């Protein structure tokens, strides 16, 4: 069974520093991988979706890479801001319609 | 505004009293899914639907039922809720399974 891991569970960085968030998965046969952010008490907001045939996706300050052979995706957030404080989750498409989520990385960006 | 709505947002109920959590999307999405989120366990998929009348089990389907009679609606039914179904529930939808998922605001359910 696919296992999705996000390490570290929590991260604190000063404002302006680049954020690097990791998502690891055990089975490289994935359909896609999606990154979300979740604010306390709120739903999930989609950040980036990478298809299995892609290596990376970019949106503004966000860049996500995918390396299926090593079972890893990395989300980079450039020049972090206090508004980037949230929990970041990755979700792996493991089969047609089925998704496995990581437990998330809680990020605090201090002014 | 494109959105996924869930009702109710908060619900406290007692063991064994049947309940339904509604989910509706206005984006003409074919794919819809239900998840539960528990501390330390993350989000786990309950059921999903590829289209009208097509549903399938996720990782934790026990104790839940779903139906997809219309494209826009995907209700989650708990026929006999138990305390271990106390959780935060999310509905999500996407154009199809290869497109990004959009999530509803969540329903916090407490079963006493």
HADDOCK unambig.tbl for C-alpha pairs under 7 A between the chains (distance, minus, plus):
assign (segid A and resid 32 and name CA) (segid B and resid 98 and name CA) 6.99 0.50 0.50
assign (segid A and resid 42 and name CA) (segid B and resid 105 and name CA) 5.90 0.50 0.50
assign (segid A and resid 43 and name CA) (segid B and resid 103 and name CA) 6.20 0.50 0.50
assign (segid A and resid 43 and name CA) (segid B and resid 104 and name CA) 6.07 0.50 0.50
assign (segid A and resid 43 and name CA) (segid B and resid 105 and name CA) 4.49 0.50 0.50
assign (segid A and resid 43 and name CA) (segid B and resid 106 and name CA) 5.92 0.50 0.50
assign (segid A and resid 44 and name CA) (segid B and resid 103 and name CA) 5.73 0.50 0.50
assign (segid A and resid 45 and name CA) (segid B and resid 103 and name CA) 6.98 0.50 0.50
assign (segid A and resid 46 and name CA) (segid B and resid 101 and name CA) 6.99 0.50 0.50
assign (segid A and resid 46 and name CA) (segid B and resid 102 and name CA) 6.76 0.50 0.50
assign (segid A and resid 49 and name CA) (segid B and resid 100 and name CA) 6.07 0.50 0.50
assign (segid A and resid 96 and name CA) (segid B and resid 97 and name CA) 6.61 0.50 0.50
assign (segid A and resid 97 and name CA) (segid B and resid 48 and name CA) 6.82 0.50 0.50
assign (segid A and resid 97 and name CA) (segid B and resid 50 and name CA) 7.00 0.50 0.50
assign (segid A and resid 97 and name CA) (segid B and resid 97 and name CA) 5.38 0.50 0.50
assign (segid A and resid 98 and name CA) (segid B and resid 58 and name CA) 6.52 0.50 0.50
assign (segid A and resid 99 and name CA) (segid B and resid 45 and name CA) 6.93 0.50 0.50
assign (segid A and resid 100 and name CA) (segid B and resid 44 and name CA) 6.95 0.50 0.50
assign (segid A and resid 101 and name CA) (segid B and resid 42 and name CA) 6.79 0.50 0.50
assign (segid A and resid 101 and name CA) (segid B and resid 43 and name CA) 5.84 0.50 0.50
assign (segid A and resid 101 and name CA) (segid B and resid 44 and name CA) 6.95 0.50 0.50
assign (segid A and resid 102 and name CA) (segid B and resid 42 and name CA) 6.51 0.50 0.50
assign (segid A and resid 103 and name CA) (segid B and resid 40 and name CA) 6.96 0.50 0.50
assign (segid A and resid 103 and name CA) (segid B and resid 41 and name CA) 6.45 0.50 0.50
assign (segid A and resid 103 and name CA) (segid B and resid 42 and name CA) 4.45 0.50 0.50
